[in-house]
Amino acid sequence: MSSAPFNSADFRRACGLFATGVAVLTTRAADGAPHGITINSFTSLSLVPPLAMVAIARNCTFIEHFESSGFFAVNILREEQVDLSIRFAQLPEGRFNGLRWAPAKTGSPILEEVLGWIDCVTEEVIGVGDHRVLIGRVTGVHTGHGRPLLFFRGRYARLDETV
Ligand SMILES: Cc1cc2nc3c(=O)[nH]c(=O)nc-3n(C[C@H](O)[C@H](O)[C@H](O)COP(=O)(O)O)c2cc1C
């Protein structure tokens, strides 16, 4: 099937049809300060060995911390945690102010009450287009109970029903 010419907005709209979960990707700076950004680019990559990948925009303010720390955690959000997603996508500073978190084995911040988390040691960083892809070896996981926050057509959504 042939496709019409398309621009960035068309590409973004098409990608928006691929419904995803929402997570807060966290790491620490050299001084121990926690940093985090909202992402939906998380993908499980390999089961043996356990590998996960995320993509971070090159122009992200915190990209250096994610690259130099050598570790990151994917904090998977619950459907009640839209406010956390907005905070970690939009607040210019103080994103962790007033939040409770604890370090995982790598040191990655784990936010209290997330649906689940995946802690990783960074194995590879690849520059691709306008993003940097981080591939991590999974060193710890936690699976909670509850329902995930979703992102679909550029909007937050909930699971309607399981088919
Ligand atoms: C639902 C959602 C998913 C996002 N996914 C990503 C992502 O996968 N990678 C990324 O670099 N930014 C993603 N962003 C944007 C970042 O959260 C945002 O640009 C970052 O927190 C901005 O930090 P900065 O302005 O300080 O650079 C996403 C935002 C939202 C709301």
The ligand as an SDF file (V2000), in Angstrom:
LIG
                    3D

 31 33  0  0  0  0  0  0  0  0999 V2000
    3.6150   10.7690   28.1360 C   0  0  0  0  0  0  0  0  0  0  0  0
    4.9690   11.3720   27.8880 C   0  0  0  0  0  0  0  0  0  0  0  0
    5.9910   10.5640   27.3620 C   0  0  0  0  0  0  0  0  0  0  0  0
    7.2750   11.0820   27.1450 C   0  0  0  0  0  0  0  0  0  0  0  0
    8.2410   10.2570   26.6490 N   0  0  0  0  0  0  0  0  0  0  0  0
    9.5030   10.7270   26.4920 C   0  0  0  0  0  0  0  0  0  0  0  0
   10.5550    9.8380   26.0780 C   0  0  0  0  0  0  0  0  0  0  0  0
   10.3620    8.6460   25.8540 O   0  0  0  0  0  0  0  0  0  0  0  0
   11.7990   10.3810   25.9300 N   0  0  0  0  0  0  0  0  0  0  0  0
   12.0620   11.6960   26.1890 C   0  0  0  0  0  0  0  0  0  0  0  0
   13.2150   12.1220   26.0450 O   0  0  0  0  0  0  0  0  0  0  0  0
   11.0890   12.5470   26.5900 N   0  0  0  0  0  0  0  0  0  0  0  0
    9.8250   12.0910   26.7700 C   0  0  0  0  0  0  0  0  0  0  0  0
    8.8460   12.9240   27.2110 N   0  0  0  0  0  0  0  0  0  0  0  0
    9.1700   14.3200   27.4650 C   0  0  0  0  0  0  0  0  0  0  0  0
    9.9930   14.4930   28.7450 C   0  0  0  0  0  0  0  0  0  0  0  0
    9.3000   14.0360   29.8940 O   0  0  0  0  0  0  0  0  0  0  0  0
   10.3080   15.9930   28.9420 C   0  0  0  0  0  0  0  0  0  0  0  0
   10.7670   16.5250   27.7350 O   0  0  0  0  0  0  0  0  0  0  0  0
   11.3920   16.1800   29.9430 C   0  0  0  0  0  0  0  0  0  0  0  0
   10.9310   15.8990   31.2520 O   0  0  0  0  0  0  0  0  0  0  0  0
   11.7570   17.6300   29.8570 C   0  0  0  0  0  0  0  0  0  0  0  0
   12.8400   17.8770   30.6430 O   0  0  0  0  0  0  0  0  0  0  0  0
   13.6350   19.2040   30.2870 P   0  0  0  0  0  0  0  0  0  0  0  0
   12.6180   20.1900   29.7290 O   0  0  0  0  0  0  0  0  0  0  0  0
   14.1840   19.6940   31.5740 O   0  0  0  0  0  0  0  0  0  0  0  0
   14.6410   18.8620   29.2670 O   0  0  0  0  0  0  0  0  0  0  0  0
    7.5500   12.4440   27.4530 C   0  0  0  0  0  0  0  0  0  0  0  0
    6.5420   13.2430   27.9870 C   0  0  0  0  0  0  0  0  0  0  0  0
    5.2660   12.7130   28.2090 C   0  0  0  0  0  0  0  0  0  0  0  0
    4.1970   13.5940   28.8130 C   0  0  0  0  0  0  0  0  0  0  0  0
  1  2  1  0
  2  3  1  0
  2 30  2  0
  3  4  2  0
  4  5  1  0
  4 28  1  0
  5  6  2  0
  6  7  1  0
  6 13  1  0
  7  8  2  0
  7  9  1  0
  9 10  1  0
 10 11  2  0
 10 12  1  0
 12 13  2  0
 13 14  1  0
 14 15  1  0
 14 28  1  0
 15 16  1  0
 16 17  1  0
 16 18  1  0
 18 19  1  0
 18 20  1  0
 20 21  1  0
 20 22  1  0
 22 23  1  0
 23 24  1  0
 24 25  2  0
 24 26  1  0
 24 27  1  0
 28 29  2  0
 29 30  1  0
 30 31  1  0
M  END
$$$$
